[in-house]
Amino acid sequence: MSVRGEPRMTHIDDIALTLEQLRSTNDRLMTARQIVLERGGTWADDPPPSGIFEIQLLGLVGIGSGAETAVEDWMAQAENLTARPLVRSA
């Protein structure tokens, strides 16, 4: 519980919320860019010389041949993570 008696948002909750933001937007790429920048990350607007685009967000890494495929990869990883039942230690 938080100081005010409200439940704290877990890391998984944060990932699920971010995933929902990306699912519900009309411009997934710009929304992903905005989220990364708001969290203090960097976003390469020009294609990288390596031809590989990487997104590091909330402990997950999305990789693709461009920003769009990297966002899709990040979302697939987030979906996989949030779909698994959580096992809590005692």
BELTA-V853322 format. One record per pair of residues at least 12 apart in sequence whose C-alpha atoms are under 10 Angstrom apart, sorted by the first residue. I is the first residue (numbers start at 1). J is the second residue. D is the distance in Angstrom with one decimal. If there is no record, write none. Layout:
BEGIN
<<I,J,D> <I,J,D>>
END
This chain:
BEGIN
<<11,58,7.7> <11,59,9.2> <12,58,9.1> <12,78,8.9> <12,81,7.9> <12,82,6.6> <12,86,9.2> <13,82,8.3> <14,58,7.9> <15,57,8.7> <15,58,6.6> <15,59,9.1> <15,60,9.0> <15,75,9.4> <15,78,6.5> <15,79,8.9> <15,81,8.7> <15,82,7.6> <16,75,9.8> <16,78,7.2> <16,79,7.9> <16,81,8.9> <16,82,6.4> <16,83,9.5> <18,31,9.7> <18,32,8.8> <18,35,8.1> <18,57,9.5> <18,58,9.1> <18,75,9.1> <18,78,8.9> <19,32,9.6> <19,74,8.9> <19,75,6.3> <19,76,9.3> <19,77,9.9> <19,78,6.7> <19,79,7.5> <19,82,9.3> <20,75,9.5> <20,79,9.8> <21,35,9.3> <22,35,9.4> <22,71,8.9> <22,72,9.6> <22,75,8.0> <23,75,8.6> <28,68,8.1> <28,71,7.9> <28,72,9.1> <29,67,7.2> <29,68,6.1> <29,69,9.6> <29,70,9.6> <29,71,7.1> <29,72,9.4> <30,67,9.9> <30,68,9.7> <32,55,9.0> <32,57,9.4> <32,67,9.3> <32,68,9.4> <32,71,7.1> <32,74,9.9> <33,45,9.1> <33,55,9.3> <33,67,9.1> <33,71,9.3> <35,57,8.7> <36,55,8.1> <36,56,8.1> <36,57,6.7> <36,58,9.4> <39,57,8.5> <39,58,9.3> <41,55,9.1> <41,56,8.1> <41,57,8.1> <42,55,9.0> <42,56,9.3> <43,55,8.1> <43,56,9.9> <43,67,9.3> <44,67,8.7> <45,67,8.7> <46,66,9.7> <46,67,9.5> <47,65,9.0> <47,66,6.9> <47,67,8.1> <48,65,9.4> <48,66,8.5> <48,67,9.8> <50,65,9.2> <51,64,8.5> <51,65,5.8> <51,66,7.2> <52,64,5.8> <52,65,4.9> <52,66,6.4> <52,67,8.7> <52,69,9.8> <52,70,8.6> <53,65,5.8> <53,66,5.1> <53,67,5.7> <53,68,8.8> <53,69,8.2> <53,70,6.2> <53,71,9.3> <54,66,8.2> <54,67,7.5> <54,69,9.4> <54,70,6.1> <54,71,8.6> <54,73,9.5> <54,74,9.2> <55,67,8.0> <55,70,6.3> <55,71,7.1> <55,73,9.1> <55,74,7.3> <56,70,9.6> <56,71,9.9> <56,74,8.3> <57,74,8.2> <58,74,10.0> <58,78,9.5> <59,78,9.9> <60,73,9.6> <60,74,6.6> <60,75,9.2> <60,77,7.2> <60,78,7.4> <60,81,9.6> <61,73,8.1> <61,74,6.0> <61,75,9.7> <61,77,8.2> <61,78,9.6> <62,74,4.0> <62,75,7.7> <62,76,8.6> <62,77,7.7> <62,78,9.5>>
END
